[in-house]
Amino acid sequence: MVIGCVALVVAIGVLEADDAHVGPNLARNGSMEHGQGEAVDDWRFWGWAPEGEPRTARGEWDRTVARTGSASLKIINDGPKDVGTWCNRQDDGFIPVEAGRVYTVSAWMMVESVDTRPSTAFRCGFCTIGADGKPEYFPAETRKQIDPAHAAFTEGGVWRRLAVAAKAPQSATHIGMDIDLIGKGVAWIDDVSVTEGYDVAAFGGKTPAPGVTIAQTLDTDPAAADTPLSVSVQVSNPLVVREFTLECEVIDYYFRPSVFRETLQMAADEVRDVVIDLDAATRERLFTMREQSGANSGRIVVALSSAGEVVARAAGSYAFKNRVREYESLPPLPATTERIDDIFAEQRLVDVINCADPNDPHPYMEGGRGMGSKSTGAVPNEDWKELYRETLPAFTSVETVLGKQFRVTHGWGWFGYKFNRQGLKPGAAYVAVLEYPEDTGRTYTVFNTGISISLVGGYGFHTGRTLGDHWTRTLNSEYTDYPLSGKVERWYSVFHLGDTTWAPGDPWQPAATRAQGVDGFWFIVGGVGPSQDPLASGAAVSTIKLYEITDMTALFPKIEEPPLELGRRELIVTAESDGLTKYLTDEQAQARWAQVRLHDARFMGLSGISPNGKTDLKPLLRVNAEQHLGLKVFPRWMTERDFLARIGVPPEALAKNADGESAAVGMAHVLEEVPDILHPATLRDALRLITEELGPRLDDPAFSGLMLYRHYGTSIPISFSDYALALYENETGVSIPGNDGAARRDWLLANKKNEYYQWWYAQKRDFLLAIRDHLQALRADLKLYYFPWHSDDDYPFACGRLRYSGFPQMDSIYVPGTNILLVPSFTVPPEKWTPEEQKNPALARRYYREVIAPELQGKVTIEDVLYGRYKDMPEFWGAPRSGELPHLLYPHQMDLVAMLTEPGGMYAHKVGFNPRLFKQDEGFVYWAPVRHRFTADNPELLELFRTGEGSAVAVHMPYNEETSHLNVPSIHGAHGVEHGGPFCMMEEVLAMAHSDPTHIMESMWEPLKRGFPQYARAFAQAYRALPAVPSTVLADAVTPADEAIVVRSYETDYGHYLAVINRAFDYRERTVTLAFKPAVSAVDRVVNLGTGETVPLQQAADGRIEIELTPPTMSLTSLHVIDRTPRAVVRDVIVSPATFSPNGDGRHDTVSIAGRTVVQVTEGRWTADVRNAAGTTVRRFEGDVPGVEFTWDGTDQAGARCPDGEYDIRLSVSAFPGIAYSKRVFVDTTPP
């Protein structure tokens, strides 16, 4: 067999005129027309088969089949392993060649059928002829272009041309060729040619492909900005003389390219090394980036063009050694204090950064979209990084806005300053105050790297008509036209300075904490690019001031909670990241962490916190008790990781999906299998786990329950296991036919899908209520909280890009203004891909960049393509598409309830529930997911989640990971973005107007840091002052009539409560008269429960009370109408324990009763009579008001032990002797 063979070369290009010349056909008898008898001239056949296999291949000179003329060569292989070969080397059949010349060898072939999948090989090799007349082939290492050219035929009966081309090596004198049929089949060969030169026609008009490689990238450790830097590129040009343009892009970490071009005149088969020297401006930029922020890496992209077409390309990366500048600390400011506002009062000014001053002395850095950024949902698999180039001349500039100078970002621009004055105190409380203009829509990302309990300090806010949350991944974007104040406003960051803080460095090491807090911390502000939010202008900041808070506890808001007897509302916070990882060194450090978490919650006016499941509750409960902070604490167990993954069950108790596979498919990666909640073994082990984990916390009254919180994938997956199907049959009487599980599941889904889903929803309810019952058996006041939504960045309502796998049309993107269809990977439609593009999708992306994009230049931007148009989808779940921006919906018109509850609906299969089943269930809190106006302003959605505990709303701020992840090197951006100003409380206020939730949860990735505490605290004070009892909406309660004002009324034995809700989307001042009729004729006063101020009132002739109010924009105002004569005289009575055992064994031998008198009782005495079942007083206690406190040891007035049984403790006061309050206790002396 021939050793050498010439490569089939395919390239795009244009030949020079001289190279296009092709000489005469040198092949002998290439048309197969000459021969004698059955022998063809100048060709020889031989067959081959593996050892041990029969050799059945045979060749014929066929004079009945031909492409041209009347004859051809034929190969017949009867065996699947046969190889039949015709070669033109019979006798002296070698073809003379001249060394250094280019030759094209081609042949036409046809196979009879492709059913047996035969393939062909066309091989030729250069050689010299020895003295003995035998060929000597060149060794393999000299064959640069020599490889087999295999061709698999896809169609029988069709002639196909195979061609190879190569340059004859030095000293080569001849060329020989073999033409093979490999495998069973029949083939014909005709019109073989050997020509000098590159025969363009033989290759379909294509020239051979040149090559380009990056031989050496940049110096890894330049000493200074003037250190020479260069890139070495090797260009290879096979076969033909050509002129090339070599373009080299040196792209920095922020996608800013420096382009260098050279023209190359290259000979045939030339290889050239090209050194590209970087100019001074590029070197300065790269060096400054490394020195400022550690942005020390980038990409090099090389493109080789001929006649205006790219014929070869190469890409690589570079990374400099990390050498970030070290800054000296600034001297402290002169000692001074400033009044900040009503919340913070006067505090010590520590530092001031003037962002508009180019001479501000603080360390400074800036940048844009970083190469470490996460892949975006619009363009998955990081394909966007191939295309994106930053074209802005600067990331920031100083501009005048509202008559004041601000530093303003552009596109993805961000800037950062380091607070590094001497005297910073790790562990101390600070507030950073950022001034910004509320003049237009802006979206801000903010990193305060000094926050002690934050991994990265990532937060943010947005104003005006902007999305806030990016739309590429969270899928819940909504344009709401938030009013603008037209003033310079403030955003606050309240925090405790960490011992360690982030420092610039290696961009591939997120969440680094390498610097010391005493040396300072970075404060970084950024905007978002138009691909995330096209209506947002850049972030703008004038100054950032830093104040030290001398006493954090002095800033805790006063909460005037209602009597315990009326129930109290819960306003809690939960976060996936609790910041504990920075405090794992010892108990003292953990106590510091716990104090920061609890103090932050108290500062915001919250009633409790629900830390992540991996967080130890002990330090939180201990500090909470020691400092009398009064917060509730309960764990948040991620349903998959912290709950289901820790339940052990036998194989028959594992859940299966509809395909019979593990139901854990699509859940968190920690699970390979998931227990079936229908199987009794699952519940048994779940209750064991709960008892073991929560039992040690039961003695702390601050511990209040358990939350199951979905982290990733499916919360509790619906099961189609054999056990589940058998249970369904047993309980419903439905007989499921089928001989195996697969057939039974198929029948069920085809015939009883809806019925099975609804049955399973009821079974899931039974499972969750069994957990609730177990909790309450451990302690009667515990609750089960349930949140089946993604805790990170997912959200149940796709109202942005609509990129959801269940709807294939969502993956189609039309370029605006064209009929060009794209898919998210920046490609032409897959059905239009060439075979080469199917093998290598990168070719399709290049086609977009090189063909489509230039056609659209000046007509449509890259951002337009990112957004796309879904022309085939005029509506989605009943909501018409938006005309303003084509990718948006009018989400408030979507049927969200149907989306969530219909079996097979968009989210029902993931969440798996029917919330209506829990309508009457007490002790179970079902969080309604709320984010943006279209959810909070939807009463049907909010009511869907009401249980016996009332309505519960979770304000879920998904983290915007793709907005700024690693834009700043080593900072993992995950911003929870608030609405600006008073609209930061929009979801809470709207929920109060529609469903009056008794439970509100603030959910973020990092611990809650509200940037507008004045509004958050005011809401908390008003909200927590209201009783957790049903309310009624007072129609026509305000004058002048205003639909934006909703008034809720709560009638109780402790007076009349009112909630005044201003849900207006404007800054217009509304002064209204509130008129209502109290339950009693004599009203003592009306108190604003948020401020503690007495509200002036007038009593109209019809008995109604009139109050004049000016409720602030997007706010809740709570009022307490206090009766002149109370209907109850004692409140907040706690009996502990409710059942006691005075038998002298040292356990629960006494019962303690504590409470206080109501606000109308300011003097006199209180009396507590202990009465038996017959109504006889057996013991009396007395004391001075207002405090009520005593202990009963189970004895009567004479000291004798009272018999076991139920007793009534009747409390009264001397000021209102006719009003009594009763509590029951139980005496049980039976030993345990």
Secondary structure as UniProt FT lines:
FT   TURN            17..20
FT   TURN            28..31
FT   STRAND          35..36
FT   TURN            37..38
FT   STRAND          39..40
FT   TURN            41..42
FT   STRAND          44..48
FT   TURN            51..52
FT   STRAND          58..62
FT   TURN            69..70
FT   STRAND          72..77
FT   TURN            80..81
FT   STRAND          83..87
FT   TURN            91..92
FT   STRAND          95..96
FT   TURN            99..100
FT   STRAND          102..111
FT   TURN            115..116
FT   STRAND          119..129
FT   TURN            131..132
FT   STRAND          135..137
FT   HELIX           140..142
FT   TURN            144..145
FT   STRAND          149..152
FT   TURN            156..157
FT   STRAND          160..167
FT   TURN            170..171
FT   STRAND          174..182
FT   STRAND          185..196
FT   HELIX           200..203
FT   TURN            204..205
FT   STRAND          211..216
FT   TURN            225..226
FT   STRAND          230..237
FT   STRAND          242..251
FT   TURN            253..254
FT   STRAND          257..266
FT   TURN            268..269
FT   STRAND          270..277
FT   HELIX           280..293
FT   STRAND          297..306
FT   TURN            307..308
FT   STRAND          309..319
FT   STRAND          337..341
FT   TURN            342..344
FT   STRAND          345..354
FT   TURN            355..356
FT   TURN            358..359
FT   STRAND          364..367
FT   TURN            371..372
FT   TURN            377..378
FT   HELIX           380..382
FT   HELIX           384..387
FT   STRAND          396..401
FT   TURN            402..403
FT   STRAND          404..409
FT   TURN            411..412
FT   STRAND          414..419
FT   TURN            422..423
FT   TURN            426..427
FT   STRAND          429..437
FT   STRAND          442..448
FT   TURN            449..450
FT   TURN            452..453
FT   STRAND          458..463
FT   STRAND          465..466
FT   STRAND          480..481
FT   STRAND          488..497
FT   STRAND          500..501
FT   TURN            507..508
FT   TURN            510..511
FT   STRAND          515..516
FT   HELIX           517..519
FT   STRAND          521..526
FT   TURN            530..532
FT   TURN            534..535
FT   STRAND          540..541
FT   STRAND          543..549
FT   HELIX           552..555
FT   HELIX           564..566
FT   STRAND          570..575
FT   HELIX           580..583
FT   HELIX           587..603
FT   TURN            604..605
FT   STRAND          608..610
FT   TURN            613..614
FT   HELIX           618..626
FT   TURN            627..628
FT   STRAND          632..633
FT   STRAND          636..638
FT   HELIX           639..643
FT   HELIX           644..646
FT   HELIX           651..653
FT   TURN            658..659
FT   TURN            663..666
FT   TURN            669..670
FT   TURN            677..678
FT   HELIX           680..694
FT   HELIX           695..697
FT   TURN            698..699
FT   TURN            701..702
FT   STRAND          705..709
FT   HELIX           722..732
FT   HELIX           741..751
FT   HELIX           753..778
FT   TURN            780..781
FT   STRAND          783..787
FT   TURN            805..806
FT   HELIX           808..811
FT   STRAND          813..814
FT   TURN            816..817
FT   STRAND          821..823
FT   TURN            824..826
FT   HELIX           830..832
FT   HELIX           835..839
FT   HELIX           841..847
FT   HELIX           848..852
FT   HELIX           853..856
FT   TURN            857..859
FT   HELIX           862..867
FT   TURN            871..872
FT   STRAND          875..876
FT   TURN            877..878
FT   STRAND          879..881
FT   TURN            886..887
FT   HELIX           891..893
FT   HELIX           896..901
FT   TURN            903..904
FT   TURN            906..907
FT   HELIX           908..911
FT   HELIX           915..918
FT   TURN            919..920
FT   TURN            922..923
FT   STRAND          924..926
FT   STRAND          928..930
FT   HELIX           933..936
FT   HELIX           939..944
FT   TURN            948..949
FT   STRAND          952..956
FT   HELIX           961..964
FT   TURN            965..967
FT   TURN            969..970
FT   STRAND          975..979
FT   HELIX           981..985
FT   HELIX           986..994
FT   STRAND          999..1004
FT   HELIX           1013..1024
FT   STRAND          1032..1033
FT   TURN            1035..1036
FT   STRAND          1038..1039
FT   TURN            1043..1044
FT   STRAND          1045..1052
FT   TURN            1053..1054
FT   STRAND          1055..1062
FT   STRAND          1072..1076
FT   STRAND          1083..1088
FT   TURN            1089..1091
FT   STRAND          1094..1095
FT   STRAND          1097..1099
FT   TURN            1101..1102
FT   STRAND          1105..1109
FT   TURN            1113..1114
FT   STRAND          1115..1123
FT   STRAND          1130..1136
FT   STRAND          1139..1140
FT   STRAND          1151..1157
FT   TURN            1159..1160
FT   STRAND          1165..1171
FT   TURN            1173..1174
FT   STRAND          1177..1184
FT   STRAND          1187..1192
FT   TURN            1197..1198
FT   STRAND          1205..1213
FT   TURN            1217..1218
FT   STRAND          1220..1227
//
